[in-house]
Structure formats: C-alpha cells, structure tokens
Amino acid sequence: MGNNRWITVMLNTVLLAAGFGTMHMLERFKDAVISHYGISSSALSYQQDAYVVGLFVAFLLGGTNLFKGSFKRSVALIVSFAAVPQFIIPFVGNWWVVVALRFFQGFIVALIAVFSNQIARLFLAERPFAKGIILSGIFWGGLYGVHLAGWLAPKGSGWDAVQRTFLISAVIMYLMLAVWWLLVEDFEIPRSSSGRGNVSVWRMPFTWVFGFTFFPALWIIFTIGSFTVKHAPFSGAQISTLLTSLEVSLGIWSILMGYLGYRLSVKNSSNRGLFKAIVTVMSISYVVTFLGLLLVWRGFSSGDYGTLLLGLAVTGIVQGTGPAFWTTAPAAYPRGIYPDASFALGLISNSANAVAPNIMFLLVAGVSTGMMIFLTVTLVGIALLFTASRMRLPVEEPGNET
C-alpha cells in the first residue's frame, strides 16, 4: 500500500506537468502568432492575462459542485479544460476566441485543490512531502511545454508546425490521463458540508488570515520572471538561462521544503502539531526568500550576472511555502468541510494571480520600486503567518471534530 501511495504521487505530478505544459507554450510561438493573427505584441499579452485570471476563477468554481462528487471524474473534467482548447486553439481564426480559450485553460490549477483531498486520505505526516512533489509538476510542466515547442517547431517554422505541437501536447495530456485513470483509486469528494448545517469556511476569520499567507508567495512567483525579462541588462540567451534556472529552482525547493515539512510533522501529528510544522516551513521559506531577493536586487543594480543567477536560485525557495500551505485544510478544518476549505484558501491566495501582474506593470518603472514591493510582500507573509499561528484552528472550535 505504501508504494502504491507514492506511485499515485508520481502519477499526479506527471499529469499536472502535462496540463501545465500549456502555460507558456503560446508565448514560445510569439512571432508566428503575431504574424498569423495580425496582432500587436501588447495584444499577445492578453492571452497570458486570460490564463492567469482563469487560475483565479478555477478556485471560485471550487466552491460549487463542479469539482465535487467522483474524484476521478473531477480530475478528467479539469484536464479537459486544458486539453480541449489545446486541440482547438491553432485552428481558430479569431484572436479573441483564442484569448477566451486560454482563460479556460487556466482551470488546470484546480487539480491542486482536488489532489489535496486525495493526499489527505493517503498520508498524514508525509502530506507536505507528497504535496511538494506534486506541486513541482507545475514548474516541470512549464519547462516541458517550452522545450516541446522548441523541439517540434524550431524557430522560423510555419503555422503547420504550431498546429502539430498543440495537437501532440493535447494528445499527451489525454494519454497521461488514461494511464492515471487506470492506476488511481476513485473516491467521493463531499458535495456539501456533510450535514454540518450552516457552517461556512468563509465565516471563519482563520480562513481569511491564513488564505492570505500564501498571497505574497504567488505574487513573487507570478511576477519575478517577467520582472527579470524587463529589467535584466543581459542578452536574450542569458535571460533565458535565468528563467530556466528559476523554474528549476522553484521545482526543487518545492520538493525539499515539502520534505522538511514531513520531517517536522512526524514529531507531532496532532492537528496543532501539523499546523505548527506548516507555519515553520512557510516562515523559513519567506525568510530565505527575503535574503534571495536582496541578492537579486544587488545583481540587477551591479549588472552582475552570477549574483542575479544565485539570487533567483535562492528566491525559488518561495515555492517552499506551497507544499505546507496546501496541506493546511485537512490539518486545520473539520473533516466534513476541508474540501471546501482547500478551494477557499486557494481562491484567497490566488487572487494574487489576478492583481499582481497588472499592479507590477502599472506601478513598477524601475528596479528599486519593484524590489521594494517584492521585499514588502515577503514581510507581509511573515507577519500574517505570525498572526495565524496565534489563532484557534477551526477544528479546535467547540463542537467541531477532526
């Protein structure tokens, strides 16, 4: 049974990576897309904005019954939100229809909350480690999508190569879904609060405070790459290496800090003990992120490529907050409502996806302003964790049960 659980973790990771291969693929074909649709570079950016907003809306829908009921059915539906548009996009003649389809592809992020329900059933102390491995699939997926595009459609290829790349990547998603489906067990995700009356996670102050503890991490994760592209005084090839190193760093830190969360959780697997491990891992991640950002700032200011590369590699630990954050719901909430709590926490934190890129674009004209914002949100994350650590958990409220 133990080995089967970890096989499930690896299958989840690969399926998530296949889905997130859609994240940057269209940008990889920037010149071909602009030429084919006759649009400007600014219009091209709308497709990524739509994708990011889709990430946010996916958690909003998580509060409905759309992703409840059969776990396997929910996963298949979520994967289809990414795969079906991937089949259609290269054959659509209207650019704004493409933008709309990219919005739906952002729903792939709902896999994270759905997988959290599964991991809560399979593991206890090992939850952060399992979740860290799965979340790393986001970043392996981003690298996979870009490199698959480069392999199937080298620079200068015609639109037929773009079509071929999208079709193959969509087929790969469904092939991975088929393998996953055959090897993973199904279960029911509760469609209601399991008879708990009017209990709502949205009425709990803890939900709002802890939901925003992950907001700063996502702010950094979703903007540090574009900030680097805009401000790094280096060649295109060097910037590409910086971005690749950042993605790899995010993936590796996700696994390493997930493992740390596991080791800390083993020492005390009570609800409060698990939550203490969660807060510790997230706090360490933010403190080291702050130091990494100082290195990034120095690298930008001095034009020192090595320092900037090191700074981004260290800053990647910000993703170490993810595995801990996504194991909070089953540790902190009663069993009957933690599936709802997973989506609620995800919705609050992922509001960063919807606002951060636009705010950074509008307010940040220079390196210093941007770096001050990054450092400030990191400190806000630490302050919120301190506040949450002193609050009573929902599962500790009188009348609630584990």
C-alpha positions in Angstrom: 0.0 0.0 0.0 2.9 2.4 0.9 4.5 2.0 -2.5 1.1 2.4 -4.3 0.6 5.7 -2.5 3.9 7.1 -3.8 3.2 5.8 -7.3 0.0 7.8 -7.1 2.0 10.9 -6.1 4.3 10.5 -9.1 1.3 10.0 -11.5 -0.3 13.1 -10.1 2.9 15.0 -10.7 3.3 13.9 -14.3 -0.4 14.6 -15.0 -0.1 18.1 -13.5 3.1 18.7 -15.6 1.3 17.6 -18.8 -1.5 20.1 -18.0 0.7 23.0 -17.1 2.7 22.4 -20.3 0.1 24.8 -21.8 1.2 27.7 -19.6 3.8 29.4 -21.7 3.6 27.4 -25.0 1.8 30.1 -26.9 4.3 32.7 -25.9 7.0 30.4 -27.3 5.5 31.0 -30.8 5.3 34.8 -30.4 6.5 35.7 -33.9 4.3 33.1 -35.6 1.2 34.1 -33.6 1.7 37.8 -34.2 2.1 37.1 -37.9 -0.8 34.6 -38.2 -3.4 36.7 -36.4 -2.1 40.1 -37.4 -2.0 41.4 -33.8 0.4 43.6 -31.8 2.8 42.4 -29.1 0.5 44.1 -26.5 -2.5 42.1 -27.8 -0.5 38.9 -27.5 -0.1 39.5 -23.8 -3.9 39.3 -23.3 -3.8 35.5 -23.7 -1.5 35.1 -20.7 -3.6 37.6 -18.7 -6.6 35.5 -19.5 -4.8 32.3 -18.5 -3.9 33.8 -15.1 -7.4 35.1 -14.4 -8.6 31.5 -15.2 -6.3 30.3 -12.4 -8.2 32.5 -10.0 -11.7 31.7 -11.3 -11.0 28.0 -11.0 -10.9 28.3 -7.2 -14.1 30.4 -7.3 -15.8 27.5 -9.1 -14.3 25.1 -6.4 -17.0 26.4 -4.0 -19.7 25.0 -6.3 -20.4 21.3 -7.0 -18.5 21.4 -10.3 -15.4 19.7 -8.9 -17.2 17.6 -6.3 -18.5 14.0 -6.4 -16.3 11.4 -8.1 -12.6 12.4 -7.7 -11.6 10.7 -11.0 -14.4 12.5 -12.9 -13.4 15.8 -11.4 -9.8 15.3 -12.5 -10.9 14.3 -16.0 -13.0 17.4 -16.3 -10.2 19.7 -15.1 -7.7 18.1 -17.5 -10.3 18.6 -20.3 -10.4 22.3 -19.6 -6.8 22.4 -20.7 -6.7 19.7 -23.3 -9.8 20.6 -25.4 -8.8 24.2 -26.0 -5.3 22.9 -26.8 -6.9 20.9 -29.7 -8.9 23.9 -30.9 -6.6 27.0 -30.5 -4.3 26.5 -33.5 -7.4 26.2 -35.8 -9.3 29.3 -34.5 -9.2 32.2 -36.9 -10.2 34.9 -34.4 -7.6 36.0 -31.8 -10.1 37.0 -29.2 -11.6 33.5 -29.3 -8.1 32.2 -28.6 -7.9 34.6 -25.6 -11.2 33.2 -24.3 -9.9 29.6 -24.7 -6.8 30.5 -22.8 -9.0 31.6 -19.9 -10.5 28.1 -19.6 -7.0 26.5 -19.8 -6.2 28.3 -16.5 -8.7 26.0 -14.8 -6.0 23.3 -14.8 -4.9 24.8 -11.4 -8.0 23.2 -9.8 -6.1 19.9 -9.9 -4.0 21.2 -7.0 -7.0 21.6 -4.6 -8.6 18.3 -5.8 -5.3 16.4 -5.3 -5.1 17.9 -1.8 -8.3 16.0 -0.9 -6.7 12.8 -2.2 -3.3 13.3 -0.4 -5.2 14.0 2.9 -6.7 10.5 2.6 -3.5 8.7 1.7 -1.0 10.4 4.1 -0.7 12.1 7.5 2.8 13.4 8.4 4.0 12.8 4.8 1.4 15.2 3.3 3.8 18.1 2.8 6.4 15.9 1.1 3.8 14.3 -1.2 2.3 17.7 -2.0 5.8 19.2 -2.6 6.5 16.6 -5.2 3.1 17.1 -6.9 3.4 20.9 -6.9 6.9 20.7 -8.5 5.0 19.4 -11.6 3.8 23.0 -12.2 7.4 24.1 -13.0 8.4 20.9 -14.7 5.3 21.4 -16.9 6.3 25.0 -17.7 9.8 23.8 -18.9 8.3 20.8 -20.7 5.9 23.0 -22.7 8.5 25.4 -23.8 11.0 22.7 -24.8 8.4 20.5 -26.5 7.5 23.6 -28.6 11.2 24.2 -29.4 11.7 20.6 -30.5 8.6 20.2 -32.6 8.6 23.7 -34.1 12.1 25.2 -34.4 12.4 28.9 -34.8 11.2 30.0 -38.2 8.7 27.1 -38.6 5.4 27.7 -40.3 1.9 27.6 -38.7 1.5 24.0 -39.5 4.3 23.2 -37.0 2.5 25.2 -34.4 -0.7 23.2 -35.1 1.3 20.0 -34.8 2.8 21.0 -31.5 -0.6 21.9 -30.0 -2.2 18.7 -31.2 0.6 16.5 -29.9 0.6 18.2 -26.5 -3.2 17.7 -26.2 -2.9 14.0 -27.1 -0.1 13.7 -24.4 -2.5 15.1 -21.8 -5.2 12.6 -22.6 -2.7 9.7 -22.7 -1.4 10.7 -19.3 -5.0 11.0 -18.0 -5.7 7.5 -19.3 -2.7 6.0 -17.6 -3.5 7.9 -14.4 -7.2 6.8 -14.6 -6.3 3.1 -14.8 -3.9 3.1 -11.8 -5.5 5.5 -9.3 -8.4 4.7 -7.0 -11.6 6.8 -7.0 -13.4 8.3 -4.0 -16.2 10.8 -3.4 -15.4 14.5 -2.7 -18.4 15.6 -0.5 -20.9 17.8 -2.3 -21.9 19.6 0.9 -20.7 20.2 4.4 -21.7 16.7 5.4 -24.7 17.7 7.5 -22.8 20.5 9.4 -25.7 22.8 8.9 -24.8 26.4 8.2 -21.1 26.0 8.8 -19.2 28.0 6.2 -15.4 28.3 5.8 -16.0 31.9 4.6 -17.3 32.9 8.1 -14.1 31.8 9.8 -11.5 34.6 10.4 -8.8 31.9 10.2 -9.7 31.3 6.5 -9.1 34.9 5.6 -5.9 35.3 7.6 -4.3 32.1 6.6 -5.5 32.3 3.0 -3.5 35.5 2.5 -0.3 33.9 3.9 0.3 32.4 0.5 -0.7 35.5 -1.4 2.9 37.1 -1.2 4.5 33.8 -2.5 2.2 33.8 -5.5 2.8 37.5 -6.1 6.5 36.8 -6.4 6.2 33.5 -8.4 3.9 35.1 -11.0 5.8 38.3 -11.5 9.5 37.7 -10.8 10.1 36.1 -14.2 8.5 38.9 -16.3 10.3 41.5 -14.0 13.6 39.8 -14.8 12.9 39.8 -18.6 12.0 43.5 -18.4 14.9 44.7 -16.3 17.9 42.3 -16.6 20.7 44.0 -18.6 21.7 40.8 -20.4 21.4 39.1 -23.7 18.3 37.1 -24.7 20.2 33.8 -24.2 21.3 34.8 -20.8 17.8 35.9 -19.7 16.5 32.5 -21.0 19.0 30.8 -18.8 18.0 32.9 -15.8 14.3 32.0 -16.3 15.1 28.3 -16.8 17.2 28.3 -13.6 14.3 30.0 -11.7 11.8 27.3 -12.9 14.2 24.5 -11.9 14.8 26.2 -8.5 11.1 26.5 -7.8 10.6 22.9 -8.6 13.5 21.7 -6.4 12.6 23.9 -3.5 9.0 22.6 -3.6 10.3 19.1 -3.0 13.0 20.0 -0.5 10.7 22.1 1.7 7.9 19.6 1.4 10.4 17.0 2.8 11.2 19.4 5.7 7.5 19.7 6.4 7.3 15.9 6.6 10.2 15.6 9.0 8.7 18.3 11.3 5.2 16.7 11.1 6.5 13.3 12.2 7.4 14.8 15.5 3.8 15.8 16.3 1.0 14.6 14.0 -1.9 16.2 16.0 -3.8 18.9 14.3 -1.9 21.6 16.1 1.4 19.8 15.6 0.8 19.6 11.8 -0.2 23.2 11.7 3.0 24.2 13.6 5.1 22.4 11.0 3.2 24.2 8.3 3.9 27.6 9.8 7.5 26.8 10.4 8.2 25.7 6.8 6.4 28.7 5.4 8.2 31.1 7.7 11.6 29.7 6.9 10.8 29.9 3.2 9.8 33.6 3.4 12.9 34.5 5.5 15.3 32.9 2.9 13.3 34.4 0.1 13.9 37.8 1.6 17.7 37.1 1.5 17.4 35.8 -2.0 15.6 39.0 -3.1 18.4 41.1 -1.7 20.8 39.2 -3.9 18.6 39.7 -6.9 18.5 43.4 -6.2 22.3 43.5 -6.0 22.6 41.5 -9.2 20.2 44.0 -11.1 21.9 47.1 -9.7 25.5 46.0 -10.4 24.8 44.1 -13.6 26.4 41.0 -12.1 25.0 38.0 -13.9 26.4 35.5 -11.4 24.8 37.3 -8.4 21.5 37.6 -10.2 21.6 33.9 -11.1 22.3 32.9 -7.5 19.7 35.3 -6.2 17.0 33.8 -8.4 18.0 30.3 -7.4 17.7 31.2 -3.7 14.5 33.2 -4.2 13.0 30.0 -5.7 12.5 28.8 -2.1 9.4 31.0 -2.0 7.7 27.9 -3.6 8.6 26.1 -0.4 5.5 27.8 1.1 3.3 25.9 -1.3 3.5 22.3 -0.1 2.9 23.4 3.5 0.0 25.8 2.5 -1.8 23.1 0.5 -1.8 20.7 3.4 -3.4 23.2 5.8 -7.1 22.4 5.1 -7.1 18.7 6.3 -4.9 19.7 9.3 -6.9 22.8 10.4 -10.5 22.1 9.5 -13.1 19.5 10.4 -13.2 16.5 8.1 -16.6 17.5 6.6 -15.6 20.9 5.4 -11.9 20.7 4.5 -12.6 20.1 0.8 -14.4 23.4 0.7 -11.6 24.9 2.8 -9.0 23.9 0.2 -10.8 25.8 -2.5 -11.5 28.8 -0.3 -7.8 29.1 0.8 -6.8 28.7 -2.9 -9.2 31.4 -4.0 -8.0 33.9 -1.5 -4.3 33.2 -2.1 -4.7 33.0 -5.9 -6.2 36.5 -6.0 -2.5 37.4 -6.4 -2.6 35.9 -9.9 -5.3 38.3 -10.9 -3.9 41.5 -9.5 -0.1 41.2 -9.1 1.0 41.2 -12.8 -1.2 44.3 -13.6 -0.1 46.2 -10.5 3.6 45.4 -11.2 3.1 46.5 -14.8 1.4 49.8 -13.8 3.4 50.8 -10.8 6.9 49.5 -11.5 9.0 51.7 -13.7 12.4 50.8 -12.3 14.3 48.0 -10.4 14.2 49.7 -7.0 10.5 50.1 -6.9 9.9 46.5 -8.0 12.4 45.1 -5.5 10.9 47.1 -2.6 7.4 45.7 -3.5 8.8 42.1 -3.5 10.6 42.6 -0.2 7.5 44.2 1.4 5.1 41.4 0.4 7.6 38.9 1.8 7.5 40.7 5.2 3.7 40.8 5.0 3.7 37.0 4.5 5.8 36.5 7.6 3.5 38.9 9.7 0.4 37.0 8.6 1.9 33.7 9.5 2.7 35.0 12.9 -0.9 36.2 13.3 -2.3 32.9 12.1 -0.1 30.9 14.4 -1.7 32.6 17.4 -5.3 31.9 16.2 -7.5 28.9 17.2 -7.9 26.4 14.4 -11.4 25.8 13.0 -11.0 22.1 14.1 -10.3 23.3 17.7 -13.5 25.3 17.9 -16.0 23.9 20.4 -18.3 21.3 18.9 -16.0 20.6 15.9 -14.5 17.2 15.3 -11.4 16.1 13.4 
